[in-house]
Amino acid sequence: MLYLLDYGAGNVRSLANSITKLGFEFKWVQSPEDLQKADKLLFPGVGAFGPAMQSIRDKGYAEPLKQYIASGKPYMGICIGLQTLFEGSDEAPGVPGLGVVPGIVSSFSPFENDGKDKKSVPQMGWNTAKVVKTRNDGGDEDAIKYGFPDPKSGEQSHYYFVHSYRAQYQPDKHADWVLTTTQYGSEVFLSSIQRGNVFATQFHPEKSGRAGLELLRAWLSHPGTIDASKERLLLDPQQVAVPQPRDGLTKRIVACLDVRSNDDGDLVVTKGESYDVREKADAPASTEVVAEASGSSSPKRKVRNLGKPVDLATRYYLEGADEVTFLNITSFRSCALQDQPMLSLLEAAAAKIFVPLTIGGGIKDSVDPDGTPRPAKEVADAYFRAGADKVSIGSEAVYAVEELYARAAQNGQQGELDPLKFSDACLTGKTGIETISKGYGAQAVVVSIDPRRVYVGQGETVAAAHAACVVEGIKGSEDEGKKWWYRCTVKGGREDRDVDVVQLARGVQRLGAGEVLLNSIDRDGSNKGFDRQLVDLVRNAVDIPVIASSGAGNADHFVDVFANADASKPQGDGTVEAALAAGIFHRNECSINDVKTTLASNGFNVRIEAVAQGAGAITTQ
């Protein structure tokens, strides 16, 4: 019997769905005694090293887990399930790991080439895994049968990574453990390890589409321990550690679905034009007679309906979307834990879609109608249990950064304009960003930013606090001769705040966010392309990944937003990690395959996978 160990992170539904889809049965570990009953053990999880090890010890799992591994029975770890095998982690100094694998897990460096270049941390996205170990099995030499492509074939698969900390490959310590390595920037780390009965991956196979499902199937089908005497490295251990000129991280294409209830109470995918999600007044059949409380009646424009959320999201998954984002714009977001339709939607999506899922809307401190307080972390817990991998926070992030500046002023830092330089005394540890990041890791928190342009007239001045946010129109463009800065908004763009986009982006990074979803009110629905000046402004301001959003009208717009202004550098280096679109995909004006094919033809790393003929067609045993 296969057992799954959930140490308490609660975000393992997708893995359970993957195992069920592949036709295997499992049980959850409920007590330390269950570890003695297991024939196979799978330990998954996203989160921080310290809380994970603390939970393992508090539940009494630490020693039984080490005994299970020593017994020789098959063990597979995913993400935290890999990192806890090491002696410790710089993420939680002084907290010992299980000590099965030598070495300390440490953080990625955000700087490259003696500080001349930087890369985003966490690494978030799809990267390759280089198989470096083979076995001699009856005279035929082939790759370890854990679902990775045979290295002799030249084929490469992409797997989904989301982590700030990694186990750097060290030849003197890991030559017996390394199975695959992956390169991010110039750093080479252990993306999977294997020795005897132990197998673990830093990436998430349950979120890696067809390639990940095949890897899971291979391990689940494997009879047990691999004979270590038949293993050898393909390359000299020292050579494995030598970085290549370019890593394999791809540019992500994200499909976004705005979800709300229509006037009949059904959840639908909609898309606003300038944030108006109802049909235009002159559209055919766009109005219906609605009875008002006064007893009279009046025409009301219908909510724009572009499809059923799970059906549409599944279509994007099968077309090759790298991520799917659901933004909850229903009234339920004021009381998210009572929004059973959205939670049910997420559960249904997680059973069919095996790439990362993000949910936004309602991730905030709230109070139920009966007076019960609901912290943002509790709301996030429910979404993670339902199948989400990341949560997106919007307006609440603006309020949190405003409070961060206020506390900085109280602590004598009122002259400091850069929130990344604010002291720890300015942090309360109680905001939604901080509490969710602490429990699940920064990579689990996305902040959605909705800025709009504020034009500066001739002779007008901009407040010193916003001076770093001022840009000028590009010569030859429709904006030539204009000057503006980007003011952030809340409540779906309906209310302005005195916070600019640079302040907000750097502020949420200081609070612990792991990614920025960058929208543009001015470009939304325009089909003119992404606001490249806005994108560059934020990309240069933060050290965390950025998703560009708003304005895409065709595949070439994605080429433009990923293109590097410095022609001396490889395509895409230093630009945003991902780009998101909604309307053009919903209306079939441009497909995800069109976007990826165009990007590939222009020299960008992208993941192209015929999921519809792979993971979508996998049959059960």
KATAMO-V801682 format. One line per field, one symbol per residue. psi: psi as a letter, one per 30 degrees, with the letter a starting at -180 (. if undefined). A space follows every 50 residues. Layout:
psi=???
//
This chain:
psi=kkkkjjffefhgeeeeeeeeefgllllkjflefffffkekkkjlkkakee eeeeeeeefgfeeeeeeeefffkkkkkkcefeefflfakffikfjkafge kklkkllkkfklhhgelllkklkjaklljjkgklljjgfkkllkigflkk fffflklklkkjkfkljkkjeffgeffkellkkjbgkkljfklkjcfkkk keljefggbeeeeeeeeeeefkfbkkjffgklkelkeeeefkklfklgkl kkkkkkjkklkaffgkklklkljhgjglllfgkkhfllkkklffflllkk klkkjglkeeeeeeeeeffgkflkkkjjglffffiefgieeeeeeeeeef ffkhlkkkkljgilklklfggkkjleeeeeeeeefffkflkkkcefeeee eeeeeeeeefgggffjfjffgklfffkfgfleeeeeeeefleffjkkkki llkjkjlkfllkkefgefgklkkkkflfgkflklljklllhhgfkllhkl eeeeeeefeefgkflkjjljeefkgfgflljeeeeeeeefflgllkkklj fkflefeeeeffkkfjffllkfkfalflkkldefeeggfkleeeeeeeee fggkkljjkiefgcefgkll.
//
